[in-house]
Amino acid sequence: MTALPDWADPLFDADAMRATDRWAIEERGVPSLQLMERAGEGLAGLVWEIAPTGPVAIVCGKGNNGGDGLVAARLLHRGGRVVRVLLVPPPEELQGDAATNLHALPVETEPFAPERLEGVAAIVDAVLGTGVAGAPREPAASVLAAIDAADAPVIAADVPSGVDASTGEVGGAAVHATATATFAAAKPGLWISPGKEHAGRVVVVDIGMPEGAPAEPAAGLIGPTILELIPRRTRAGTKFTSGHVIVAGGSRGLTGAPTLAALGAMRAGAGYVTVLVPGSEQPILAIKLTEAMTRALPDRAGHHVAHGADAVVEATRRGGALVLGPGIGREDEAQEFARQAAARAEVALVLDADGLNAHAAALESLAHRDAPTVLTPHAGELGRLLDIESDAVESSRLRHAREAAQRAGAIVVLKGDDTIVAAPDGRAVVNPLSAPMLATAGTGDVLGGVIGALLAKGMEPFAAAAAGVRLHAAAGGLAGERVGPDGVIAGDVAEALPGVLALTR
């Protein structure tokens, strides 16, 4: 996999973390007990923060994750807290550093029993660590279910038990944590759904790992510095040098989608936007978009027809970027229009909405394009592209985003609260900004326009997609501050884009 860019904050999977631990211990001489002690200190500190008083139940497995919990139990007890240390395995099954910390524990342990979770101020989940994947087996599965059913905040050690630290996949029972103290570095599974919904607040604990570890990150978080790479308008610039975006979409009853895509492009800095719509709908767009050019394309009953793709190709001959699909509908001719336009346009392409559905089960056809391609599906659309159920996509989002990117030879933006941007070479970055206010109709159209504008400005495609995602999410947050999170509509997000850009100059 190509190295992640500097603007991406690295995320390390389970294999990388194991390699880093071995390197620190074997190559740099760091005692493994010292690493465990620092991890337990961080875990205990988060317990103090979330539940400053009251008894604490600490549920420990037999691996190093359980050892981290035992360190936290000792330190909390030393600080005056009542601790109940509940072991899932028999104590004689603990080995290595975990066994050493069990012998150093100043309180008696007890076998795990659900009733021992009653009346506590907090529960520490130290059952399964980052090396565990797939559905937990018994007795761990029942333990995790009991922790999840308990009426107390849960602090997870490194990763919530039952969550795959490398992918965010959840194969069976899994803990929903209030917060996760993750050790040395963040892991992809804490930021990718469904694992993200289990992790709560993520706190990275410095355990004294030396710098210079050879492990490569498996993915990254889209950092704020990506916005500094967005080209800005200059004194010597013109409307054309600021970027020309062509939006091809719309149909009878669906004129809002191309309108919002155009607004997103304009508010993200595009200097010139042309909207290509069915001829019968063009007067509506001309009224809605006074700052954009609109062109009437051949249509039938308010829908695009296949030979209208000729006009799309002609409109792109001067360069720029094409946003294809918003509002085109699923009429057969409109779908053929989308397929022809995507195949023949020689500019950077953002394929969205029914433009994606036109390529259902035919991802490989997009790999023949010479110009950059960015796909912006939600889980249902990606499922249709891959010819699988949307539930399968949701359960393994990172894997399916990467698969689609490789098969299409395109950048894939898998939308969600954990929007993933995946490249054909295996690089993947995740949006860290939670933006529930974006869960409203039309915000995806705005995102398509934003990415189109950044491509038209000449940004490298992977960076353009990632910057568009970060900018869009930040604009959603700003819009929520202005009107309240439950009242945000897509137009508010478009209007907030310049405010976010102004803060990053």
N, C-alpha and C positions, 0 to 999 in steps of 0.2 A: 504493500500500500504506500502511495506517495505520502510524504510527511505532511502533517497538518500545518496550516499557515500560522503566523505569529498571533493573529487576532483570535485564534481559537484556544480556549483554556482546556488543557488536556484532561481526558478521562481514561482511567486505566482499568482494564478488565481483570478477571481473576487470575489468569495466567501471568499477566504482567506484574501483578502485585506479588504473586508467589516468587517470580524471578527476582523482583526487587528485594524481597525479604532475604532470599538466599544470597544475593550479592552483598547486601549490607552485613550479613552475619559472616559469610565465608571470605569475602574479598576485603571488606573494610573493618572487620573485627568487632562489630557492634554485638554485644551480648543479646541473645534473643529474649532473655528475661527482662532486659532493660526496655526493649521495644514493647513488650507486654505491659510492663509497669506504666509506661507513658500512655499507652492506650487506655488502660484502666483509669488512670488519673483523668483523662479527658472525658471518659464515660461518666465517672463520678461527678465531675464538674457540671456536666449537662443535667444530671439528676438534681443537683443542688439548685440549678437555675430554674428548672421546671417545677420541682416540688421541694421547696426549701424546708419543709417540716413534714413530720409524720413518718411512719414505717415504710420500708421499701422491700418489695419482693424481687429477688434477683434469680432468674431462671436460667440455669446453665446446662449446656450440653458438654460433651466430652472433649471437644477439640480446643483449638486456641481461642475460638470465640468464647467458649465457656471459661477459659483461663482469664480473658479480659474481664468477664463478669465477676470472677472471684477476686481479682485485684480491686475492682470497684467496690465490692462488698467489704473488703478489709478497710479501705480508705473511708468509706461512709461510716462504718462502725467506729473507726478511730475518731471521726468527727462528731460522734455522739448520736448517730442515727440508729434506730432499731432496724436490723436487716434480717430478712428471712431468705436464706440461701436454699433454693429448691433445685435439686439435681435431677435431671431427666434420666441419666444412666446410673447404675450403681457406682459408688465412689472408686472402687478398685479398677474401673475401666478407664479412668483418667490417666494420661501419660504425659511425660515430658514436662514442659513449663506449666501446663495446666495442673498436673499433679503436684508440682512444687508449690504453686500458689494455693492449692487445696490444703496442703500440710501447714501452710503459714496462716491459714484463716483462723481468727480468734473466736469464731462462733461455730456452733454445731450446724451441720447441714441436715436437710430433711429430704426425703423422696418427694418428687413433685406430686401435688394433689391440687385440683382446682380450687377447693375451699380455702387453701392457704393464700390465695390471691385476694380474698375478701378483706376489706377494711384497710387496705394499704393506700398510701398517697401516690405511689408510683410503682411501675413494674419495669424491670430491666430485662429486655429480650436478648439473651446471650446463648441461644440454643444452637443455631446453625450459622455458619460463616460464609465467606465469599466463595469458598470452593464447592459449595453444594448447588446442584442444578436439578431441575425436574421436580416432580411431586414428592414431598416429604413422606417418608414411610413412618409407620407406627414404631414406637410410641410418640415420635415427634409430631406427627400430624394432629393427634388429639391435644397435645400440649399447646400447639399454636392456636388451635381453635379455642381452647380455654382462655389463653391470653387475650385473644381478640374479643372474647365475650365479656371480659372483666371490665369493671367500672372504675378504671384508673388510667391516667396517662401512661403511655408506653414509650420508653426510650430504647431504641435498638442499638446494638453493638455492631458497628461496621456496616451492616445491611439488615433490613428486616428479614427475619427468618421466613423462608419460603419464596423469597424474591431472588431471581437469578441476577447476581451483581453485574454480570457482563452484558445482559440484554434487556433487563427489566421484565422478562417473562415470568409468569406465575403459573406453575403447573398444578397446584392443588391448594392445600391450606397455607395461609400466609398471614403474618402479623401486619396490622395497620398501626404504624408507629405515629406518635405525636411528633417525635423528632428522632433523627438518626445521627449518632456520633460515628462518622466514618473515618478510618484511620489512614494517615499519610497522604491520601489523595482521594478525590471523588471517583466514583465508579459510574459507568454508563447506566446501569440498572436503576440508579437512584433518580435519574432524570428522564427516563423513557417509560412511558405507560405500558402496561399497568403498574409497573414497579413504582413509578413516580407517585401514584396515589397511595402507596403503602409507606413511603419514606417519611412523610411529613417534612418538617424543617430539617435541612441537611447542614450539619456542622462538620467541617473538616478539622480533624485533630492532628496537630503536629506531634509525631511520636519520636522525633529525633532521627529521622531517616537521612543519611548523608546525601549531599547533592551529587549529581552525576550518574545516577542509576541508568543502566543501559536499556531499560525496558521502553518500548514504544507505546504511545497511547493508542487505544482502540477507537476512540472517537473524541469529540471535543464539544465544549459549550461555545455558543456564539457570543464572544465577548463584546463589550461596548465599543472597543476601538475600531471595530469593523465600520462603524458609521463615519469615521474620519477619512475613510478611503473613497467615499462618495464624491465624484467630481462636482464642483460648484460652478455657478455661472461666473463669468469673468467680464471685465470691462470691454474686452475686445471680442466677446462672444456674440453669437447671433442665435435666433430661435432654432436654427438648424444645428449649430454646434452644441446647443444645450440638449439635443437628442430628439429624434423624430420617432414617435410611437404610432403604429397603425393598429387600431382595434377592429377586428372583424368579428361581428356577432349580431345578436339581436334577432327577434322574430315577433310576430304579433302577440302582444301580451307580455313579452319579455324584453322590453326596451330598457328596463332599469339596469340590467346586468352590464351591457356595454357602456351605459352612462357612468356607472360607478367605476368601471375599469379605466375609462378616460379620465375621470376625476382623480383617481389614484395616481395615474401617470403624470397628470399636470401638477398635482400637489407634491409629488416626489421630485419635481424639477424638470420634467420634459418641456422643451421649448415649443414643440409643435406636435399636435395630436390630430390624427385623421381617423374618423370613425366610419367604417364601411358597413352599411346595414341594408336590409331589403328595401327596395324602392318605396313600397307603400308605407313603410314606417319612418322614412327619412325625415318628413316634416316634424314628427314628434321629437326626434333626436336633435334637430336643428333648434327647436325651442329650448330643450333641456340643456344644451351645451353651447352656450354663446361664445365660449373661448376656443372651441375646437372646430375643425373642418368636418363636415359630414358629406358622405357620398352615397348616392342611391345605386344599389346593385340590382341586377335582375332578380325577380322573385316570383313565387307562385303562392298566392293566398297568404302573403305576409311572411313567407319563409324563403331562405336562401335556396338557390338552385345550383347544380353542379358547375355549369359553365360560368357562374359568377366568380369562380376561383381565378379566372383570367384577370379580372380587375384587381384582385388581391395581389397577384404576382406583379402586375404592372405598378401598383402603388408602392411596392417594396423595392423597386429598381433603384431608387435613390439612397437606399440603405435604411438604417434605423433598426427597429425591432417590431415584431408582429405579436400581438396578443390575440389569440385565436380561440374562439369557443364560447365566450360569455353570452348566454341567452339564445343560442342558435336553435335549441330544441332538438327533437329526435326524429323529425321527418326524414325519410330515406334520402331525399335529395339534399337536405341540409347536412346530413352526415357525410354524404359523398363530397359535398362542397368542402367540408372540413378536412377530409382525407387528402383531396387534391391540393388544397392550399398549403397544408403542412408539408406535403411531399415536394412541392414545386417552389415554394418561397425560399429565397437564397439569403435571408437575413436571420438573425437570432430570433428564436420562436419561444413564446410562452404559451403552452397548450393547457387550457383550463376547461372545466365544466363539460358541456356536451362535446366539445372538441376532443376531450379525453375519451368520452364514451364512444365516439366514432372510431376509436382505435382499440376497442375492447377485444381482448384475446389476440391482438396483432401488434404487440409492442415492438417486435423486431423490425417492423416496417419503418419505424422512426430512426433506426440505426443507420439508414442509408442517407440521411441528411448530412450535408457538408457543414452547414452553419450550426452554431450552438442551439441546443434544445433544452428547455426547462419545462418539466411537467409538474403541475400543482394539484394533485389529487387529494381528496379526503379518503378515508378507509374504504368506503363503498366504491368509489371510482377506481382506486388502486386494485381492489378485488376484481372488478370487471376487466381491468387491463391484464391482470395475471390469471384470469379465469378461475378464481377461487372465491370463497365466501368472505364477506367483510369481517366476520368474526375471526377468521384465520389471520387476516391482516392485523387486527387489533391485538391479538394475543402474541404476535411476534413482529412488532412494527419495524424494528431495525433491520432484521433479516430480509423482510419483504421490500423495504425501501431500497436496500442495496441490490437485491435481485432485479428489481425493475430498472434501476439505473444501469446495471450492467447489460441487461437485455436490450434496452432501448438506446444505449449509448448516449444517455441524457442525464442531466441533473434532475433528481426527483425531490420535490418538496412535499413530504407527506404531512398534511395539515393536522393540527390538533393542539391541545394545550402544551404538548411536548414536540411541536413541529420539528421534523427531522429533515435535514438537507443531505442527500446522499449523491455521490459522484460515481461514475462508472469505474474509477480506479479503486474504489473501496473506501475513500474518505467519507466521513459522516460527521456532521455537527448537529447539535440540538439547541433549540431555543430555550434559554433558562427563565424567560419572563413569563410568568403565569398571567394570562389575560382572559379571564372568563367573560369579560364584556364583549369579546369578539364573537361570542356564540350567538350571532344574529345574522339574518339573511343579508347577503351582499358583501360581507367583509372579505370573502374569498375573491370576489371580483376586484375589490380595491387592491388586494395583495397582488393579483395578476398584473394590474396596471403599474404598481410600484416596481415590481421586478422588471417589467418591460421598460420602464423609464431608465433603470440603472443599466440594463443591457444596452439601451440606445446611447447612453453616455459613454459606453466603451469599457465598462467594468468587466473583468474576467468573470465568466459565467458562474462558477462556484461561489465566488465572493459576492457577485450581484444577487444571487438567490439568498445567500445567508444574510446579507445586509438588508435586503428587502424584508425578510422575515423579522429581523430584529427591529427595524424601523416601524414596520406595521404593528408589531406587538406593543412597542413603546407608545405609538400613537393611540392604540386602544386604551392603554393605561391613562394617558393624558386626557383622552375624551371622557373616560370614566370619572376622572377628577372634576371635570367641568360640568357634566350633566348628571352624574350618578351612574354607577356601573350597570344598573338594570334598565336604564333609559337610553343607553348608547345605541345608535343606529349606524349603518355603514357609512352614511354621509358624514357623520361626526368623526369617524376614524380618518377619512380622507382630509377633512378640514384640519385635523390635528397634526398631520404629517409635517407641515412647515415649522410648527412649534418645536417638534423633536429635532429637526435638522438645525434649527437656530441654536439649540443648546449644545451642538457638537461642532460648532465652527472653531 
